[in-house]
């Protein structure tokens, strides 16, 4: 699976499981709502800087954000971090 799709899936799943909006992620990660939307729709290439900000906000590492089904398979573990 392409990394763009994996990132989109993991970010979307994280957001839905945490019941937060794209705006909330934007405010806390300092990534624009527009960029969050593009990421979730797989319509942009993400810079390392943005990946690092998203990782910091979600409590995941960059490799975890780019691991297929990571959020879905590890959500219970993530919730206790």
N, C-alpha and C positions, 0 to 999 in steps of 0.2 A: 504494500500500500504506500502511496506517495506520502512524504513527510508533511506536506501541506494539508492533506486530508486527515492524517493522524492528529496533528496539532488542532485542527478545527474540531474534530470529534472530541478530543480530550478537554479542550476549553469549554465547548458547549455542554458536555456532560458535567464538568465541574460546576459550571454556572447553574445548571438546572438542579443538580443534587443539593447545592448550597442555597438554592432558591434566591439567587441574586440576579440583578439585571446587568445588561451590558454597561449601563451608566455607572453602576456600582463598581464594576471591575475597572472601568475607565478612571474613576476618581481615585481609587486606591492604588492603581498600578501606574498612573500617569501615562496611560496610552489612550489616545482619543477613542471615543465611541465609534467613530467612523472606521478606524483601524480595527477595532474589536469586531465590528460587523463584517469587514472584509475578510478577516482571518476566519471567522466562523463560516463564511460562504466560500472559502478557499479561493479568494480572488486577489490575493496579494502575496508577495514574497516578504517574509518577516526578517528584520535585521536581528543580529545577535543582541543588540541593546534591548529591543522589544521582548525578545525571548527571555532575557535575564529579568526584566521587570515583571513579566507574567509569572515567571518561576518564583520570584521573591514574593509576589502577592499570594500565589496559590499555595506556597509552602512546598512546592515540588522542585526538582532539579530540572535543568534543561533537558537532559537525556530522558527523564521520566515524562516530560511533556511531549516528547517525540517517540514514545513507546506505545505501540498499538494497544488499545484497550486498557491502558494503565489506570486511568481514573475509574473506569467501570469496575475493574477487577480488584482495585485496592481502596475503594471509597471508605470502607469501615476502618481500615488502618489509618487513612488520612484524617478521618474525623477525630481520631484520638491524639493526633500530633500536637 
